[in-house]
Each structure stands twice: as C-alpha cells, then as structure tokens.
Amino acid sequence: MKFGVVAAVIVVFMLLVGMWACNTVFNYGSKAAAVVSHEIDPQVLQNKYEWFKDTYAQLEADKANISTLESRMKIVEKMPNPDRTDREQLMTWQQEVAGVKAAYNDLAAEYNSEMSKWNYRFTNIGDLPNGASQPLPRNVAPYVEE
C-alpha cells in the first residue's frame, strides 16, 4: 500500500516536471518567434528605413550648416579691422560651429550604432523601397577638423 502511494507521488511529480519543461521550451520558442516576426514586419522595416533616411538627411544638413558658418567666419577673419560687433558675431559663429559638430558626431555615432545592430536590406542596391534611388550608407564618418 505504501509503495503504491509513493509510486503515484513520483509519477505525479514526474508529470509536473515534464509539463513544466515542455511549457518552458514552447514558451521560449514562442517568444523567439515573436521577436523575429516583429523585427521583419514590413511596417517595422519601413519605420526603421524612414528613421535612417531622416537621420542621414539631418547629418547632411548639419554638414551644410557647418560649411555655411565656416564661410561666414572666414569673411570676418579676413577683415582688416573688424569692429566689436563683428568679433562678437565671429565668436557666436564659432560656438555654433562647435555645437553643430558635436551634434553631428553624436547623431553619426547613433546612426552607426543602429546600422550595426541588424543587416538592413535597405542599404543594399537590390532591396531598396519603391522610389529610393540609392542605398543609405552603412557607416557615417564623424566630423573631424582638417
């Protein structure tokens, strides 16, 4: 009689352990499938492409702003005797250039970090979305002084 009760308890325990193991395996597989499904969802890929496209456009705008500010600074620096207002404006532009360069480098680092996290198909010529004429760069160089 005691042996039968012990055997039944062992069988129930083994069934519970087996059910727990199966649940763990299926739950893990289900979560992995959900993550993969979410990452390759067309809407998610479209949103990522748009983020990269917008970020790259911002980086290009920052480079243009730096060039514009630097050309303005050269004009003031070439003046034989700039007055106080011109010197103050020059210092303001120098601060703006430093800020834009810092923002550019931060955004370029974020762009490069995000691009390295996944093999984005939209950076390949054959896999561009409709209307895109050239792939986005896989890496953006930081802005450095020449």
C-alpha positions as CSV (number, residue, x, y, z in Angstrom):
1,M,0.0,0.0,0.0
2,K,2.7,2.5,0.9
3,F,4.7,1.6,-2.2
4,G,1.7,2.4,-4.4
5,V,1.3,5.8,-2.8
6,V,5.0,6.6,-3.2
7,A,4.9,5.4,-6.8
8,A,1.9,7.6,-7.5
9,V,3.5,10.6,-6.0
10,I,6.7,10.0,-8.0
11,V,4.6,9.7,-11.2
12,V,2.7,12.9,-10.5
13,F,5.9,14.7,-9.7
14,M,7.5,13.4,-13.0
15,L,4.4,14.5,-14.9
16,L,4.6,18.0,-13.4
17,V,8.3,18.3,-14.1
18,G,7.7,17.2,-17.7
19,M,4.8,19.6,-18.2
20,W,7.0,22.4,-16.8
21,A,9.8,21.6,-19.1
22,C,7.5,21.4,-22.1
23,N,5.9,24.7,-21.2
24,T,9.4,26.4,-20.8
25,V,10.6,25.1,-24.2
26,F,7.4,26.1,-26.0
27,N,7.3,29.5,-24.3
28,Y,10.9,30.2,-25.2
29,G,10.2,29.2,-28.8
30,S,7.1,31.3,-28.9
31,K,8.9,34.4,-27.6
32,A,11.8,33.9,-30.1
33,A,9.3,33.6,-33.0
34,A,7.5,36.8,-31.8
35,V,10.8,38.7,-31.8
36,V,11.8,37.6,-35.2
37,S,8.3,38.3,-36.5
38,H,8.3,41.8,-35.1
39,E,11.8,42.6,-36.5
40,I,10.9,41.6,-40.0
41,D,7.4,43.0,-40.1
42,P,7.1,45.3,-43.1
43,Q,5.8,48.2,-41.0
44,V,8.7,48.0,-38.6
45,L,11.2,47.8,-41.5
46,Q,9.5,50.8,-43.1
47,N,9.8,52.8,-39.8
48,K,13.5,51.9,-39.5
49,Y,14.1,52.9,-43.1
50,E,12.4,56.2,-42.5
51,W,14.5,56.8,-39.3
52,F,17.7,56.1,-41.2
53,K,16.6,58.3,-44.1
54,D,15.6,61.2,-41.9
55,T,18.8,60.9,-39.8
56,Y,21.0,60.8,-42.8
57,A,19.3,63.9,-44.2
58,Q,19.9,65.6,-40.8
59,L,23.5,64.7,-41.0
60,E,23.8,66.2,-44.5
61,A,22.0,69.4,-43.3
62,D,24.5,69.6,-40.4
63,K,27.4,69.4,-42.8
64,A,25.9,72.1,-44.9
65,N,25.3,74.3,-41.8
66,I,28.9,73.8,-40.8
67,S,30.2,74.9,-44.2
68,T,28.0,77.9,-44.2
69,L,29.0,79.1,-40.8
70,E,32.7,78.5,-41.6
71,S,32.5,80.5,-44.8
72,R,30.9,83.4,-42.8
73,M,33.7,83.1,-40.2
74,K,36.3,83.4,-43.0
75,I,34.8,86.6,-44.2
76,V,35.0,88.2,-40.8
77,E,38.5,86.8,-40.2
78,K,39.8,88.3,-43.4
79,M,38.5,91.8,-42.4
80,P,41.5,94.1,-41.7
81,N,39.9,95.7,-38.7
82,P,36.7,94.1,-37.6
83,D,34.7,96.1,-35.1
84,R,33.4,94.8,-31.8
85,T,30.1,93.6,-33.3
86,D,31.9,91.6,-36.0
87,R,34.2,90.0,-33.4
88,E,31.2,89.1,-31.2
89,Q,29.4,87.6,-34.2
90,L,32.5,85.6,-35.1
91,M,32.6,84.2,-31.5
92,T,29.0,83.3,-31.8
93,W,29.5,81.5,-35.0
94,Q,32.5,79.7,-33.6
95,Q,30.3,78.4,-30.7
96,E,27.6,77.4,-33.2
97,V,30.0,75.5,-35.3
98,A,31.3,73.7,-32.3
99,G,27.8,72.8,-31.2
100,V,26.7,71.6,-34.7
101,K,29.9,69.5,-35.0
102,A,29.2,67.9,-31.6
103,A,25.6,67.2,-32.6
104,Y,26.7,65.8,-35.9
105,N,29.2,63.4,-34.2
106,D,26.5,62.3,-31.7
107,L,24.0,61.6,-34.4
108,A,26.6,59.9,-36.6
109,A,27.5,57.6,-33.7
110,E,23.9,56.8,-33.1
111,Y,23.3,56.1,-36.8
112,N,26.4,53.8,-37.0
113,S,25.3,52.0,-33.8
114,E,21.8,51.4,-35.1
115,M,23.1,50.3,-38.5
116,S,25.4,47.8,-36.9
117,K,22.6,46.1,-35.0
118,W,20.9,44.4,-37.9
119,N,21.7,43.6,-41.5
120,Y,19.4,46.1,-43.0
121,R,18.3,45.2,-46.5
122,F,17.6,48.8,-47.5
123,T,21.3,49.5,-47.6
124,N,21.7,47.1,-50.5
125,I,21.0,48.4,-54.0
126,G,18.7,45.5,-55.0
127,D,16.5,45.8,-51.9
128,L,15.5,49.5,-51.9
129,P,12.0,50.6,-51.2
130,N,9.9,52.0,-54.1
131,G,11.1,55.5,-55.0
132,A,14.5,55.2,-53.4
133,S,17.3,55.8,-55.9
134,Q,20.4,55.0,-53.9
135,P,21.1,53.0,-50.8
136,L,21.7,54.5,-47.4
137,P,25.3,54.4,-46.2
138,R,26.2,51.7,-43.7
139,N,28.5,54.0,-41.9
140,V,28.8,57.7,-41.4
141,A,32.2,59.2,-40.6
142,P,32.4,61.6,-37.7
143,Y,33.1,65.3,-38.5
144,V,36.8,65.9,-37.9
145,E,38.9,69.0,-38.3
146,E,41.0,69.1,-41.4
